[in-house]
Amino acid sequence: MKQSMSEDQQFIFDSIYTQVRSGFYSLEDIQNNIIEEIEDNGFEDEISEDWAYKQINAVNEELLKESESWGENTQTNRLIAAFDELAESKIIALHYTGYTMDDGEYEVVEVERTLNDNNEKSEGYCFYHGQDLERAVRGEGLNISFQKINNESDVVSKEIAKKIVAVLEKHDLKVDWNGKASSKILLPDFKWERIYDEDDRDLLNYNYVIDAILLNK
């Protein structure tokens, strides 16, 4: 019978679950992140390193088993391909931009600054942040934020959203957007499927987005 977790254990387990299943971190990175999280929250007396490592390994084993039935064309891979195509059309499309909306907007501005240094500017941007990723990992769909830097026109915002929606749909992703400039684009049936591989491109290093935009000047 599975033992019930305390509130603090559940908090740490949720973090483990997201980090393992996101596919953005090696197991070693996750172990370090989680031990740091336990210490930062003052949970050392209640949660041992041994307990944390066991949970990390259990979630990883479950993920590996599940991944055997995925195939190459996962929704996550299609999302990555869609974001690459958006970058080629001068839309800054960023994966996992920190934890909050503010983090995402900060990262976008940093990319734009580099583009400006190279006499280029974006035609808009989109991203999902850590809270969006948490929901996607749990199979609750993926929210994508969009806008254009220094833009106050709803008409411009909607045009950017339409471009993003068209590319997402082209990559066979189901999209739900109500047509409003203030509403996020939702991928309602999105199931996050990704396993960490050190040989994969680092999606959190946004230089490849900058390069894609500059190559298509």
C-alpha positions as CSV (number, residue, x, y, z in Angstrom):
1,M,0.0,0.0,0.0
2,K,1.3,3.4,-1.0
3,Q,2.1,5.6,2.0
4,S,0.5,9.0,2.0
5,M,2.8,12.0,1.9
6,S,3.0,14.9,4.2
7,E,2.2,18.3,2.7
8,D,5.9,19.2,2.6
9,Q,6.8,15.8,0.9
10,Q,4.0,16.4,-1.6
11,F,5.4,19.8,-2.4
12,I,8.9,18.4,-3.1
13,F,7.4,15.4,-5.0
14,D,5.5,17.8,-7.3
15,S,8.7,19.6,-8.0
16,I,10.5,16.3,-8.7
17,Y,7.6,15.2,-11.0
18,T,7.8,18.4,-13.1
19,Q,11.6,18.5,-13.4
20,V,11.9,14.8,-14.4
21,R,9.1,14.8,-16.9
22,S,9.9,18.2,-18.4
23,G,13.0,16.7,-20.0
24,F,15.0,19.9,-19.4
25,Y,17.3,18.5,-16.7
26,S,19.7,15.6,-16.2
27,L,19.1,13.4,-13.2
28,E,22.2,14.8,-11.5
29,D,20.8,18.4,-12.0
30,I,17.5,17.3,-10.6
31,Q,19.1,15.7,-7.5
32,N,21.0,18.9,-6.8
33,N,18.0,21.1,-7.5
34,I,15.8,19.1,-5.1
35,I,18.3,18.9,-2.3
36,E,18.7,22.7,-2.6
37,E,14.9,23.1,-2.6
38,I,14.6,20.9,0.6
39,E,17.2,23.1,2.3
40,D,15.8,26.4,1.2
41,N,12.4,25.4,2.6
42,G,13.8,24.1,5.9
43,F,12.5,20.5,5.2
44,E,15.8,18.7,6.1
45,D,14.5,17.3,9.4
46,E,11.4,15.8,7.6
47,I,12.7,14.9,4.1
48,S,15.9,12.9,3.7
49,E,18.2,12.9,0.6
50,D,17.5,9.1,0.4
51,W,13.7,9.7,0.2
52,A,14.2,12.4,-2.5
53,Y,16.5,10.2,-4.6
54,K,14.1,7.3,-4.4
55,Q,11.2,9.5,-5.7
56,I,13.4,10.9,-8.5
57,N,14.3,7.4,-9.7
58,A,10.8,6.1,-9.4
59,V,9.4,9.0,-11.5
60,N,12.2,8.6,-14.0
61,E,11.6,4.8,-14.3
62,E,7.9,5.4,-14.9
63,L,8.7,8.0,-17.6
64,L,11.1,5.7,-19.4
65,K,8.6,2.9,-19.4
66,E,5.9,5.2,-20.7
67,S,8.2,6.7,-23.4
68,E,8.5,3.3,-25.1
69,S,5.1,3.8,-26.8
70,W,5.6,7.5,-27.8
71,G,7.3,7.2,-31.2
72,E,9.2,10.2,-32.7
73,N,6.3,12.5,-33.5
74,T,5.4,13.5,-30.0
75,Q,3.4,16.7,-29.4
76,T,6.4,18.2,-27.7
77,N,8.6,17.6,-30.8
78,R,5.9,19.1,-33.0
79,L,5.8,22.2,-30.7
80,I,9.6,22.5,-30.9
81,A,9.4,22.3,-34.8
82,A,6.6,24.9,-34.7
83,F,8.6,27.3,-32.5
84,D,11.6,26.9,-34.9
85,E,9.5,27.8,-37.8
86,L,8.2,30.9,-36.0
87,A,11.7,32.0,-35.3
88,E,12.5,31.8,-39.0
89,S,9.6,34.2,-39.6
90,K,11.0,36.7,-37.1
91,I,8.8,35.7,-34.2
92,I,10.8,35.2,-31.0
93,A,9.5,31.8,-29.8
94,L,11.0,30.7,-26.4
95,H,10.7,27.5,-24.4
96,Y,10.3,27.5,-20.6
97,T,11.2,31.1,-19.9
98,G,11.7,31.1,-16.1
99,Y,8.7,30.6,-13.8
100,T,6.4,33.5,-14.4
101,M,5.0,35.9,-17.0
102,D,7.5,38.6,-15.9
103,D,10.4,36.1,-16.4
104,G,9.1,35.4,-19.9
105,E,8.9,39.0,-20.8
106,Y,12.4,39.7,-19.5
107,E,13.8,36.9,-21.6
108,V,12.0,38.2,-24.7
109,V,13.5,41.7,-24.2
110,E,17.0,40.2,-23.8
111,V,16.7,38.4,-27.1
112,E,15.3,41.6,-28.8
113,R,18.2,43.6,-27.4
114,T,20.7,41.2,-29.1
115,L,18.7,41.4,-32.4
116,N,18.8,45.2,-32.2
117,D,22.6,45.1,-31.7
118,N,22.6,43.2,-35.0
119,N,20.3,45.8,-36.8
120,E,17.3,43.5,-36.7
121,K,14.0,43.4,-34.8
122,S,11.4,40.8,-34.2
123,E,7.8,40.8,-35.6
124,G,6.4,39.5,-32.3
125,Y,7.0,36.9,-29.7
126,C,5.5,33.9,-27.9
127,F,6.6,31.8,-25.0
128,Y,5.4,29.4,-22.2
129,H,6.8,29.7,-18.6
130,G,7.4,27.3,-15.8
131,Q,3.8,27.5,-14.4
132,D,2.5,26.7,-17.9
133,L,5.0,23.8,-18.2
134,E,3.8,22.3,-14.8
135,R,0.3,22.2,-16.1
136,A,1.3,20.6,-19.4
137,V,3.4,17.9,-17.6
138,R,0.2,17.0,-15.8
139,G,-1.7,16.8,-19.0
140,E,-3.7,19.9,-18.5
141,G,-2.9,21.6,-21.8
142,L,-0.3,24.3,-22.6
143,N,-0.8,28.0,-22.5
144,I,1.3,30.2,-24.8
145,S,1.6,33.9,-24.3
146,F,2.1,36.2,-27.3
147,Q,2.6,39.9,-28.1
148,K,4.9,42.3,-29.9
149,I,7.5,44.3,-28.0
150,N,6.4,47.9,-27.3
151,N,3.0,47.3,-28.9
152,E,-0.3,48.7,-27.7
153,S,-2.4,47.9,-30.7
154,D,-4.9,45.0,-30.3
155,V,-5.0,44.7,-34.1
156,V,-1.3,44.1,-34.2
157,S,-1.5,41.6,-31.3
158,K,-4.3,39.6,-33.0
159,E,-2.3,39.4,-36.3
160,I,0.7,38.0,-34.4
161,A,-1.6,35.5,-32.6
162,K,-3.1,34.4,-36.0
163,K,0.4,33.7,-37.4
164,I,1.3,31.7,-34.3
165,V,-1.9,29.7,-34.4
166,A,-1.5,28.9,-38.1
167,V,2.0,27.6,-37.6
168,L,0.9,25.5,-34.6
169,E,-1.9,24.0,-36.5
170,K,0.4,23.3,-39.5
171,H,2.4,21.1,-37.1
172,D,-0.7,19.2,-36.3
173,L,-1.4,20.7,-32.8
174,K,-4.9,21.3,-31.7
175,V,-5.3,25.1,-30.9
176,D,-7.9,26.9,-28.9
177,W,-7.8,30.7,-29.0
178,N,-10.8,33.0,-28.6
179,G,-9.5,35.7,-30.9
180,K,-8.9,38.3,-28.2
181,A,-5.6,40.2,-27.9
182,S,-5.6,39.7,-24.1
183,S,-6.2,35.9,-24.1
184,K,-3.4,33.3,-24.3
185,I,-3.3,30.7,-27.0
186,L,-4.2,27.3,-25.5
187,L,-3.2,23.9,-26.7
188,P,-6.0,22.1,-25.0
189,D,-5.1,18.4,-25.5
190,F,-1.4,18.9,-25.2
191,K,0.5,16.1,-23.6
192,W,4.1,16.9,-22.6
193,E,6.3,14.1,-23.7
194,R,10.1,14.6,-23.5
195,I,13.0,12.8,-22.0
196,Y,16.3,14.5,-21.1
197,D,19.1,13.7,-23.6
198,E,22.5,15.5,-23.2
199,D,23.0,15.3,-26.9
200,D,19.8,17.3,-27.7
201,R,19.9,20.9,-28.4
202,D,19.6,23.1,-25.3
203,L,16.2,24.7,-25.7
204,L,17.0,27.0,-22.8
205,N,19.9,28.6,-24.6
206,Y,18.1,31.1,-26.8
207,N,21.0,31.8,-29.1
208,Y,19.5,29.4,-31.7
209,V,16.4,31.7,-31.8
210,I,18.5,34.7,-32.4
211,D,20.5,32.9,-35.1
212,A,17.3,31.7,-36.9
213,I,16.0,35.3,-37.0
214,L,19.3,36.8,-38.1
215,L,19.8,34.2,-40.8
216,N,16.4,35.1,-42.3
217,K,17.1,38.9,-42.4
